[in-house]
Amino acid sequence: MAADTVTPDGYTVNADGAWMENGQVMMREAEEEMRIVIENNGRELVFRLNDSQAAKDLYAQLPLQVSVENFSNNEKMFYPNERLNVTGADRASGGAGVLAYYELWGDVVMFYGSFHANSDLYQLGRIEEGSQWISSLNGELRISRDEDR
């Protein structure tokens, strides 16, 4: 049996390929085929999407050119071209580095700080590279599939 490993952002990946945080499964390695790249001001952020229908809906809309907006003191947000289907999606949890969908407004949220659970906030994925840049995103974002960059 393989030993658990720890990602650069401090998440544990167990021998079954599940990403764990505080003993809770956040996503599984089998989901790794859906990665997105967000480009802004010469920087790249890479998110791994989960296998929810909402994440698949976002992935299907790529590439996107969208404006990023500040919201509160812990998140950046953008609006995809079409709303996402949250049927069967898990509620968002996990703090900084979470990519989520706020169904009420139809926006995608990138958290760079902790947040409170919300019944309209659904987990889409987690950041793998560039977490330090989320808070400085501004202006236009180019969002594409990792395989297309």
Protein Blocks (a to p, Z undefined) as FASTA:
>chain_A
ZZddddfkopacdfkopaceehiafbdfklmmpccdddeehiacdddddfbfklmmmmmm
pccddddddehjlbccdddfbdcdfehiacdehiehiacddfknopacddfbdcdddfkb
ccfbdcfbhklmmmmgghjaddddfklZZ
